[in-house]
Structures are given as structure tokens and as C-alpha cells.
């Protein structure tokens, strides 16, 4: 139900964190984004990955442009998600050129790969870089509420490492979650790398 306590808590938390990110001066946001991207690139999970799925950021998220360029320069295979609004699912399309292969998304806030680009088999993806509104040290993620990434990770073929990019202000003490919410394997901010894989130990 749309009025359930969990959904209302998530909605309020999304807005709270959105305002925290929005309050960051644009120049500071760029600096922090660059640091977070560089920190992710240094992780062994990124270094090992040969095929990646990377979100194309908007102004409310850690920028991913440098990571896409780093991957292409390093001969890694790069794919971006293309949203299917009717089914709330993600298609995965390979890109080779950011100037040629992207278009404005159906959501109107960021860019997506052209629909004519070749698909990448989900089982070939080693690392998925995931956006989100908020995270906690246990690996819980709060998205925007549409469930695109939770449905994606729920597919049997997906065996990729889930890596979140976030600003420090987006990592909270606790993020509410439901059984279908997919946890992150690592969370990277401008100052630290959190690996919550030990949460069951």
C-alpha cells in the first residue's frame, strides 16, 4: 500500500537526502564526484572487471563520466541501462562512443544508450555501478522508488558485483529496507570504501 509506514519512511528519507545533496555547491559536488570516481577506479573489484554496467548520472548523483571514459580507454566493455517505463525494467546496451551512442532518457533527467545498440548478456557483466538516494554501512540501498535495479538484480542471470557510488552525506546510520531490496557489495564515497559483505558474519 502506498500509505504503509515503510513507504512513507522511505519517501521522507529520499527527500531529506535529496536536499542534502542539493545544498552542496556545484563546484564542491564536482570535486567530491571526481574523488569518489577515482576511489572506485582503484578498487580491485573495478580493476578485475572486464564488462561493466554504469549509470549515466544526473546533477543529483555522483558523476560517472570519468569512469565511463576510463573504461573505454582501458578496453573494458561498457554498458548503460535503458529504462523501459511500461514494465519498469532495464535493458542493457553496449556503448563505444559517449558522443554518438547516448540520447536523452524517457525520464528526461539524464542520458541513456540508443535502443539500436547491441545488448550485453547479463551473465557477462562483472560489475554494476548503481545509483541511489541513500545507503548504510550494512549495504542497504534506498533508490528512487521505481524498483528498476531491484528487479534487475533479481534476475537469475545477473551475477555481477553491485557497487554503489555516493557522497558521504548519503551514507546514513540506517536505511529502511524490504526483502526485495537488493544489498550492495561495496559503497564508494569521496572519502572511503565500505564493503558490507561481512554483514552475515
DONU-69464 format. One record per residue (C-alpha): z, x, y; residue number from 1. Coordinates in steps of 0.1 Angstrom, whole numbers, padded with zeros to 4 digits. Each point is the difference from the previous one (the first is absolute). Layout:
residues N
    zz    xx    yy resi
     Z     X     Y  NUM
...
This chain:
residues 201
    zz    xx    yy resi
  0000  0000  0000    1
 -0009  0013  0035    2
  0035 -0008  0012    3
  0019  0019 -0027    4
  0028  0024  0011    5
 -0019  0030 -0014    6
 -0032 -0008  0018    7
  0018 -0007  0033    8
  0019  0033 -0003    9
 -0033  0018 -0007   10
 -0017 -0017  0030   11
  0028  0010  0024   12
  0000  0036 -0013   13
 -0037  0003  0004   14
  0003 -0010  0036   15
  0029  0023  0007   16
 -0018  0030 -0014   17
 -0032 -0009  0017   18
  0018  0000  0034   19
  0015  0035 -0008   20
 -0035  0014 -0007   21
 -0015 -0017  0030   22
  0027  0015  0023   23
 -0011  0035 -0009   24
 -0022  0015  0028   25
 -0036  0004 -0013   26
  0000  0038  0005   27
  0032  0003 -0020   28
 -0014 -0023 -0027   29
 -0030  0024 -0003   30
  0022  0030 -0004   31
  0022 -0016 -0026   32
 -0030 -0013 -0019   33
 -0015  0035 -0001   34
  0033  0014 -0013   35
  0002 -0027 -0027   36
 -0036  0006 -0011   37
  0005  0038 -0002   38
  0032 -0005 -0020   39
 -0018 -0023 -0025   40
 -0029  0025 -0004   41
  0025  0026 -0010   42
  0015 -0020 -0029   43
 -0009  0009 -0035   44
 -0010 -0037 -0006   45
 -0027  0003  0026   46
 -0011  0035 -0010   47
 -0004 -0011 -0037   48
 -0019 -0032  0009   49
 -0038  0001 -0004   50
 -0007 -0037  0008   51
  0020 -0018  0027   52
  0002 -0034  0015   53
  0010  0001  0037   54
  0007 -0028  0024   55
 -0018  0002  0033   56
  0027 -0002  0026   57
  0004 -0022  0031   58
  0021  0007  0030   59
  0032 -0013 -0016   60
 -0002  0025 -0030   61
  0002  0037 -0007   62
 -0036  0012  0007   63
 -0020  0010 -0031   64
 -0031  0014  0016   65
  0009  0037 -0006   66
  0008 -0007 -0036   67
 -0034 -0016 -0006   68
 -0017  0030  0016   69
  0021  0025 -0019   70
 -0009 -0017 -0033   71
 -0037 -0001  0008   72
  0000  0036  0011   73
  0019  0010 -0032   74
 -0026 -0019 -0023   75
  0025 -0026 -0010   76
 -0013 -0035 -0007   77
  0011 -0024  0027   78
  0001 -0037 -0002   79
  0012 -0027  0024   80
  0011 -0035 -0008   81
 -0021 -0030  0010   82
  0019 -0032  0004   83
 -0011 -0032 -0017   84
  0018 -0026  0021   85
 -0008 -0030 -0023   86
  0017  0016 -0030   87
  0023  0024  0019   88
 -0012  0029 -0021   89
 -0013  0035  0008   90
 -0034  0014 -0010   91
 -0002  0038 -0001   92
 -0031  0016  0015   93
 -0008  0037  0001   94
 -0009  0015  0034   95
 -0018  0033  0008   96
 -0003 -0002  0038   97
  0025 -0017  0023   98
 -0026 -0006  0027   99
 -0024 -0017 -0023  100
  0020 -0017 -0027  101
  0025 -0021  0019  102
 -0001 -0034  0017  103
  0026 -0021  0018  104
  0021 -0019 -0025  105
  0001 -0038 -0005  106
  0035  0002  0014  107
 -0014  0016  0032  108
  0027  0026  0004  109
 -0014  0030 -0018  110
 -0030  0013 -0018  111
 -0011 -0005 -0036  112
 -0027  0015 -0022  113
 -0033 -0018 -0001  114
 -0004 -0025 -0028  115
 -0032  0017 -0013  116
  0018  0033 -0007  117
  0007  0009 -0037  118
  0032 -0011 -0016  119
  0024  0025 -0015  120
  0015 -0009 -0034  121
  0037 -0007  0005  122
  0011  0022 -0029  123
 -0016  0030  0017  124
  0022 -0002  0031  125
  0027  0027  0000  126
  0018 -0008  0032  127
  0002 -0031  0022  128
  0012  0004  0036  129
  0017 -0032  0009  130
  0008 -0016  0033  131
  0031 -0021  0007  132
  0023 -0014  0026  133
  0033  0014 -0015  134
  0013  0021 -0029  135
  0033  0012 -0014  136
  0011  0031 -0019  137
 -0001 -0020 -0033  138
 -0038 -0003  0004  139
  0000 -0037  0010  140
 -0028 -0010  0023  141
 -0004 -0028  0025  142
 -0037 -0008  0007  143
 -0016 -0024  0024  144
  0006 -0030 -0023  145
 -0034 -0006 -0015  146
  0007  0018 -0033  147
 -0033  0020 -0002  148
  0016  0032 -0012  149
  0024 -0016 -0024  150
 -0029 -0018 -0017  151
 -0019  0032 -0001  152
  0028  0020 -0017  153
  0005 -0029 -0024  154
 -0034  0007 -0016  155
  0002  0017 -0034  156
 -0026  0026  0009  157
  0019  0013  0030  158
  0020  0031 -0010  159
  0000  0018  0033  160
  0029  0015  0018  161
  0011 -0023  0029  162
  0006  0020  0032  163
  0012 -0016  0032  164
 -0006  0013  0035  165
  0026 -0010  0025  166
  0017  0009  0032  167
  0037  0009 -0003  168
  0010 -0032  0018  169
 -0017 -0020 -0028  170
  0023  0014 -0027  171
  0031 -0023 -0001  172
  0032  0000 -0020  173
 -0012 -0029 -0021  174
 -0032 -0020 -0002  175
  0002 -0034 -0018  176
 -0024 -0003 -0029  177
 -0010 -0024 -0028  178
 -0010  0007 -0036  179
 -0037  0001  0009  180
  0004  0025  0028  181
 -0014  0034 -0012  182
  0022  0030  0008  183
 -0012  0033  0015  184
  0000  0033 -0019  185
  0004  0019  0032  186
  0004 -0007  0037  187
 -0011  0025  0026  188
  0010  0000  0036  189
 -0003  0024  0029  190
  0032  0018 -0011  191
  0005 -0005 -0037  192
 -0013 -0008 -0034  193
  0020 -0025 -0021  194
 -0006 -0002 -0037  195
  0019 -0031 -0013  196
 -0013  0005 -0036  197
  0036  0008 -0010  198
  0012 -0035  0009  199
  0004 -0009 -0036  200
  0019  0032 -0009  201
